[in-house]
Amino acid sequence: MASNRLGALLARSTEIEEKFLTLISDPFGQALAEDAILIAVGTSLAITTAVFLAFCVFRPFNAIVYAPRLRHTDEKHRPPAMGKSIFAWYKPVFHTHEDDYVEKIGLDATIFLRVARMCRNMFAVLSIFGCAIIIPINVVNSKAVEKKTQAAGGSTVASSGAIFLMTPRSLSGQIFWAFIAVAYLFDVIICIFLWWTYRAVHRLRRRYLDSPEYQNSLHSRTLMVTDIKRSLRSDQGLLDIVDSLRTTPEVPRASIGRNVKDIPDLIEQHEEAVVDLEQVLAKYLRNPDKLPATRPLCKPSKKDPEYTNKSEKVDAITYLTARIERLENKINEVRETVDKRDAMPYGFASYETLESAHSVAYTAKNKNPKGTTINLAPRPKDIIWKNLPLDAKTRRWRRFINNLWITLLTVLYFIPNALVAVFLAKLNNIAILWPDFKPIMERNPTFWAIVQGIAAPALTSLFYYFLPIIFRRLSIQAGDLTKTSRERHVIHQLYSFFVFNNLFIFSLFASAFALITTAVNISKDGVNRTPLQIIQAIDPFTRFMTALCDISPFWLTWLVQRNLGAAIDLAQFVNLAWGSFSRKFMHPTPRELIKRTAPPPFDYASYYNYFLFYSTVALCFASLQPVTLLVTAFYFTIDASMKKYLLMYVFCTKNESGGLYWRVIFNRFLVAAFLSNCIIALMVGAKGGEEPRKTMLAAMIPLPLLLIGFKFYCKSAFDTTIKYYTKGDTGKGAEAATPIDKESRRRDRVAVRFGHPSLWQKLTVPMVHEKSKHLLGEIYRGRLDGDLGGTAGYSDVYMKRMSKETPGKVAETTGPFEFVSEGNMDFENFKNRPEFSEDHGGEGSIYGAQTISRPGTPMTMAGSERGRSSSRDSERTFGEEEAAGVIYPAGYHSTPSGLTREFSPSPDRGIRKMETNQSNPYQLRDETGLLLQAAPMGHQTPNQRYTPYTTDGQHEGQDYFKH
């Protein structure tokens, strides 16, 4: 009895295995029928047209969603105005010249639009040549093969319809010389367009380098020095490093990095607590006239040392306000201990002229002076500060681990991808393996039909939404120093992932699995065969080529449906729907409502990846299904126009890189061209015939060599002048195209502008709706006076606020909160505050504000009566620097308490008195701050006379240097 049961189980197991192998061998189903393709194309075009018309209708009545840049940017960066008619957007979008884009939307956005136009024009030309050459060859020869086969009484494979007649699945022999010629033609066309765009990017970049904004910016003439040895970690050490290159006689102003300890982590915890408190209050006070019967509860933070029992729930409002106060006090205490004695292995050196900085950077690009790495400094907000202290060895190891994880994720993703396609996209397959599931499906077929239609695309879309986030975090862990370099790596990683999983694995998975199954069956037939004989028996090249031809109609319909995605981007339906839904059901905080009215940041990494992936698909299937070139050209024609509107009126650039994404895009297009050549080589290897096959493959060897040669030509012709303003020659490039703003440069504060932001950034204040102001005194059980006295010399959260109703009087205090009325919950009222503007355009520069002045101290306010000693530097450091002829003030001016005093050392070691503003007694009149300790100018000793500046950086009329 037992043996019978065991035999039944084994038989059942064998049956399940065979069914599973059958399903997994064809996970994505059979090729689409010709009627299904026509229906898919028609449906996609119809929905795209409907969505586009909906955008035209809704646009005039919702400027918050469809034209936030037009609402918030200043006159210089504001796009052309639009009327209220349905097609009023057409003229300003299509009649704006490219030269105006750089000023209006930035160089990154301008180059993105240039790439979109390049793709449009490139694929328009490729579709003309491809369809004119390949389609007639495939159709004529496929029909001839079909007639011969029918005359011989055999079955045909080309009789499936016109869509398969355009593929080369039935061709063989000498005809593939035509495809080799097409491969050369396509590579030449691709290289011509890439060269043309490279030249345009070079022109735009040089114009950007000559612009007044870049010429007078501090980062453009500042060097970032990393991997500094311990013995050189001082301002004088930085000077010795750059002076060792002997490129320019100019002596820079230097600032060594400081150890900020755990301040960044504390600030991050503080911001998380503020956001949590805002969400708790928004939900609890959603109806001020009828509060919930119970107060909200929460679990203590896992990082909070005050609570040992993290699972016990506490009063959320009391706990979070107390935690915010504790974190703020802790941040104040740690800021007090920061000085220059514990220097970090990085620093910044700023020159008086742009030419000096770039010539030094160019000289140092292939050198490591004194073991350091010297590069042009990025914008301060572009720096990933926590990675600057990492040494080269640590970064290499982290990069290796990061590449390992990304490779594993890319290679192993095909397993869940195939399972989703097999089972979730077709639930009947689950019933085949699990018979008990079949009656469950039959009882409620409508429900399971909905699940089948939603589950697979929802899971796939969710994964692709988080994929860029995963890659960004991995890149940061790998040690990327800037957000720009992180985004370039994300583009590379996304492209590799999509090409491997969504193109080759998707297209070849069924054939590869069938090959493996066939090879296993052949090896079990009892005949001794060598591995080479087994490979010849299964004929892998022919199988792969047939699989690619069979799957080509899917990619044709998929590319057509990309037009729908572009139209949905333009219509901004997700933002419209989410805004309405969240306001009604999600209880958003005032901060969230304000940010929703701001221009959203443009995700260059994702959109560039889409462009690259669509182009790679089209190029790879160009010889298999030439219509894909025509469909791709149509897509880029539509999307180039739509993205132009979005970048001009909707999106902003979060971190302007100055056009540094182009090289990544250029290299990926060369990879796409190489993959296209590989597909043609596969066709030749499968169907080229026994004798001419080797000659044909030999004729294709120059193709990758030509692509590599073209890459190095462009690198030598353009890359140096794209990156560096000058190489150090004294000719034409030695004189700046823009007059130097010397008055602004005298106020440079290298140690402040390139100091760690945790030393100066303001702490976030919890924002509460003004309608709940009268209730906070009842629900908030903590301190309500809003004043910490002398214990927090620079608190932003607990500053006393003046009454708007009664000038000169202190406003009624209801705790450490900022109240926002319903009418003020608009980005327009907060666009000059860094906590809002930095994520929506960068430091407020496109919104009419001056460049944000970082306080000259780690504090954000002064007023404490406590004094400090005059110096936090060690005598050794100071003595060495002074002996070298570099004049420093008596104190580094790096600690909060040192700047809360009334008197402070001046550059000539005299005493200067801080002036205050009557409207804001906590705002220092002088903001020169930490730069005062930086090296003025080598061994020279000019007569210096201190001149105060207003809080907005305007000069009050006296010369800073008087010789």
C-alpha positions, 0 to 999 in steps of 0.5 A: 500500500505504501509503495503504491502511494509512493509510486503515485506521488513520484508519478505526480511529481514527475507530471508537475515537473514536466508541466512546469518545464513546459510552461517555463520553456515558453513563459511569455507565450506565442508571438502576437498575431497580426490582427492583435498587433494592429489592434494594439497599435490603433488602441495606443494611438487613440488613447495617446491622442485622447490624453493629449487633447485632455492635456490641452483642455485642462492646462489653462485651468491648472497652472499649479500642475501645468506651469509651476515654473511660470508661476515661481521663477524670476524674470531671467529664468521665466519661460514665455507666457502662455494664453488661455486658449487650448493650443496657446502653448504651441508657439512659445514651445516651438519658437524658443531658440536653443540659445535661450534654453541655457538661461531659461532651463539650464544646461542639463535640460538643454542638452537633454532636449538636444539628445531627444532631437538627435534621437528623432533625427537619427531614427528618422534617417535610419528608418528611411534607409532601413525600411527602403533596403531591408524590407524589400530584401526580406519580403522578396526573398521570404516569398521566394523561399515560401514558393520553393517550399510549397512547390516541394510540398513542405510547410512554410514558416513565412506564411504567418502574415506580412509582419513575419515576411519582413523578418529574415527568418527564412533567408540564408546564404549570400543575401546576408552580405546586404545586412553587413552593408547595412551594418556599416551604413547604420554605424556611419549614420549613428557616428555622424549624428553623435559627432554632430551632437558632440560638437553642439554640446561642446559649443553649449558647454563653452558658452556656459563656461563663458557665461557671467554666472559661471565666471563669477561663481566661487566653485568655478575657480575652486579646487577640491583636494582629496586623499590628503595625508595627515601631515598636510591636513592644514590650510598651509598643507593645501597651499603646499600641495597645489604649489607643488604643481608650479602652474600659476604664481597665484596663491589660492585661499585654502580651507581644510575640511573639519570633522563634524562628528555625528552632527549630520546624523543628529540633524537627519534624526531631527528632521525625521522627528519634525516630519513625524510630528507634523504628520501626527499633528496633521492627522490629530488636528484635521478637525480642530472643532472635534478632536479624537477621543484619544491622543496619538501614540507612537513607538520611540525611535530605535536611535533614541537612547532615552528609551530602552523599551522601544516596543512600548508606545508613548504619547506621540506629541509629547515624545516627538516635541521632547525628542526634537528639543533633545536633538537640538540641544545635542546638535548645539553641544556638538557644534561647540566642540568642532574646531580645526585641530581634527582636520579631515583628508579633504579641503578646498583651494580657491583662486582669484581667477578662473584660468588659474584654477582650471590650469592647475586642475588640468595639470593635476588630472594625470598626477597625484601631487603628494599622494592627493587627488585634485579636481575642479570643485563641484557646486557645494550642494552637489557634494556628498559630504559623508564620502569625502573622508574616504580614502582611495583604498576604501572607495575601491573596495566599496566600489567592488562590493557595489558592482558585485551586488548590482551584478547579482541583482541584474543577473538573478532578476530573471528568475522572479521576472520569468515567474511573474510572467508565467504565473501572475500574468496567466493565473491558469498556469497556477491551476495547472501546477496546483489543481486545488486552485482551479475551483477557487478561480471558477467560483469568482472569475471576475475577481481573479481576472482583475487580479491577473490584469493588475498584479503582474504590471503592478509588481513590475512597475513597483520594482522599476519605481524603486530600482533607481532608488536602490541604485542611488543608495548603492552608488552612495555606499560605493563612495561617489563624491558628488550627486552628479557622479552618482546619477551618471553611475545610476544611468549606467546601471539602469541601462545595463539592467534593462538591456540584460533583463528586459531585452536579451533575457526577455527575448531569448529566455524561452529559447535558451531554456529549450536549448538546455532541455534539448541538450539534456535529452540528447545526452540521455539517449544513450549515444556517446557525443562530445559537447561540440557534437551536442551543440551542433545537434541543437543548432543554437544560432538558428534557434536564437535567431528564430526566437528573435524574429518571433518576438520582434512583433512584441517589441514593435507593439511595445515601442508603439505604446511608449507614445502613451507613456509620453502623453501621460507624462505630459498630461501629469495625470498622476500629479493631478489624481494624487493631489486630489486624493491625498487632500481628501483622504491622506491628511497632508501636512502644510510642508507637503502641501507647499512642496506640491505647488513647487516645480518637481525635479526632473529625473534625468537618470530615468528619462535618459535610461528610457531614451537609451533603452528604446534606442537599443531595442530599435537598433537591435531589431532594426535588421529583424523588424525594420518597422521598429525604426519607423515606430521609434522615430515617431516616438521621439518626434512626439516625445521631443516636443512633449519633453520640451514643454515639460522642461520649460514649464513644469520640471526643474533641475535639482542639481545642475551638473553643467552638461556632464551627462553627455559622455555617459549617453554618448558611450551607451549609444556606441554600445547600442550600435555594437549590440546591433552589429552583434545581432547581425553577426548572429544572423550571419552565423546562423544562416550565412551558409557553411562557406561564406559564413567565415568570410562574412564574419571576418568582414564585420571585424572592423565594425567594433574597431571603427566604433572604438576609434570614433570614441577616442577621436571624440575624446581627444577632440572635445573632452578636454575643452568641454571640462576645462576652461583653459589648459594653462596657455597664455593665448586666447583662453587666458583672458576671461570673456566676462568682466570679473566681479572683483567686489564679489570675489573679495567677499569669497568665503571658501571655508563657509561656502565649502564648509560642511552644511551641518555646521551652518544649516538651520534646523527645521521648524515643525509646521502646523496649520494656523486653524489649529493654533488655539489648540496647541496650548491644550494638547502640547504639554511641553514648554510653551515660551518658545525660548531656551534662554542661554542654553541654545545660542543659535536655535532656529526653532525656539527663536521668539517671534514678533507679532504681526498684528502689534509691531514691536511686541512679542507674538503669542507663543504656543510652543516651537511651531511655525503656523501656516494659513491655508492661503499661504500654503504655496511654494511662492511664499517659501521659495527662498527658504533652503529647506524648500528651494534646494529640492526644487531648483537649487538654492533659490537662484532661479526664483529671484533670490540672491545666492543663499548666504551661509552664515559665517559661523556654524551658528544661525543666530547670535546673542549669547553672552558667553565668551570664548578664548581667542583661538581653537587652533593648536599652537603647532598648526598656527606657528607653522602657517605663520612661519610660511608667510600666510597670515591667519586671524587669531582664532579659526572662528569655527565654533558657535560660542566663539561667534556669539561673543560681541567682539571678534578678531579681525584679519589684522588681529585687531578687534571688530564690533559686530553690527546687528539689524534692528529688524532681526537682532540675531542676524550678523551684519558681518558675514565674512565668517570663516574665510577670515582665517584663509590665506589672503595672498602668500607673503604679501602684507597689504594694508587691510581695513575691515569694511562691514557688509550688509546681510545680503552681501551688498558693499557699504561703500569702502574698499576692503583692500587699500594699498 
